[in-house]
Every structure is written in structure tokens, then in C-alpha cells.
Amino acid sequence: MCLIVFAWRPGHTQPLVVAANRDEFHARPSLPLGHWEDAPWIVGGRDLQAGGTWMGVTTGGRFAALTNIRTPGQVIGPRSRGELPEQYLRGNLPPADYLAELAGRRA
């Protein structure tokens, strides 16, 4: 099970601490937390197999994360869900507008 934990403590020297695990597909190639070469304003891990990320933040304060999802059998063909946080981090839409755009794609 993937988890994301937030510790928010205003006024402390570390007001926000974020911890996460990535417990599925340990053999899947990925890059650890770091500035992205092609988008240096983004800090996050990179999925080297399907592209995208599972968690990242921008120098402008945008944050995106996702956890795993279980589906019966193997789903072949759809795009990687790791594209969702990557697109949000690269974009400039407010969060609610980005979600509305995603909902429109499903219709």
C-alpha cells in the first residue's frame, strides 16, 4: 500500500514535512527525488518506464502526488497515471480547473 503523510506545523523551523513510500514494482526503473533536467523548476521522482511521476513540487509552490490503484488483471493500453501529476506540475491551471479539465476528458 502506498502512503503519503503530511506533518504541518506552522511556526516551526520545518513547517511542512512530507513523507511517502513507493511500494509497488520495486524493479521498475525510476529516478529518486531531484530537480528534473528538462524542467529544473520541478523537484520529484521520475518513472523511467512509463514517464511521469508519483510526487513532485515546483519552485512556484505547486504540489502533486498520487498513490497506487489496484485493478483486476492487467490493463493494457491506457496512458500512465503518472502523467497526471506531471502535467499539473508543468502547467499553470489552478487545481480546481485542472480537475475539471480531467473530468471533461473522461466524458
C-alpha positions in Angstrom: 0.0 0.0 0.0 1.3 3.4 -0.9 1.0 6.1 1.7 1.6 9.9 1.8 1.9 11.6 5.2 1.9 15.3 5.9 3.1 17.0 9.1 2.1 20.6 9.2 3.4 22.7 12.0 3.2 26.5 11.4 5.8 28.5 13.2 8.4 25.7 13.4 11.7 25.6 11.6 10.3 22.9 9.3 6.6 23.9 8.9 5.8 21.2 6.4 7.3 17.7 6.2 6.1 15.3 3.6 6.9 11.6 3.6 5.8 8.9 1.1 6.6 5.4 0.2 6.5 3.7 -3.2 5.9 0.1 -2.5 4.8 -1.4 -5.8 7.0 -2.7 -8.6 10.4 -2.3 -6.9 12.2 -3.4 -10.0 10.6 -0.6 -12.1 13.3 1.8 -13.2 13.0 5.3 -11.6 15.0 8.3 -10.6 14.9 9.5 -7.0 13.9 12.9 -5.8 15.8 15.6 -7.7 15.5 18.6 -10.0 14.3 17.5 -13.4 16.8 18.1 -16.2 14.2 19.1 -18.7 12.1 21.2 -16.1 14.5 22.4 -13.4 11.7 24.2 -11.6 10.2 20.7 -10.7 11.6 18.6 -7.9 10.4 15.0 -7.8 11.0 11.4 -8.6 10.7 10.1 -12.2 9.2 7.0 -13.6 11.7 5.9 -16.3 9.5 3.1 -17.7 6.2 4.9 -18.4 7.1 8.5 -17.8 5.6 10.9 -15.3 6.0 11.0 -11.5 4.2 9.9 -8.4 5.0 13.0 -6.4 6.6 16.4 -7.1 6.7 20.0 -6.2 7.6 23.2 -8.2 9.6 26.2 -7.1 6.3 28.1 -7.5 4.6 26.0 -4.9 2.6 23.6 -6.9 2.4 20.1 -5.4 1.0 16.9 -6.9 1.0 13.3 -5.7 -0.8 10.0 -6.3 -0.8 6.6 -4.8 -1.3 3.2 -6.3 -4.6 1.7 -7.5 -5.4 -1.9 -7.9 -7.4 -3.2 -10.9 -8.3 -6.8 -11.6 -6.0 -8.2 -14.2 -3.5 -6.3 -16.2 -4.8 -3.2 -18.0 -3.0 -2.7 -21.3 -3.1 0.4 -23.4 -4.1 3.3 -21.3 -1.6 6.1 -20.6 0.3 6.1 -17.4 -1.4 7.8 -14.4 2.0 9.3 -13.6 1.2 11.7 -16.5 -1.4 13.4 -14.3 0.9 14.9 -11.6 3.5 15.7 -14.3 1.0 17.6 -16.4 -0.2 19.5 -13.4 3.3 20.4 -12.3 4.2 21.6 -15.7 1.0 23.6 -16.2 -0.4 26.8 -14.8 -4.1 25.9 -14.2 -5.4 26.3 -10.7 -6.1 22.9 -9.1 -9.9 23.0 -9.5 -9.6 24.0 -13.2 -7.1 21.1 -13.8 -9.5 18.6 -12.2 -12.4 20.0 -14.3 -10.3 19.6 -17.4 -9.6 16.0 -16.4 -13.3 15.3 -15.8 -14.0 16.7 -19.3 -11.6 14.3 -20.9 -13.5 11.3 -19.4 -16.8 12.4 -20.9 
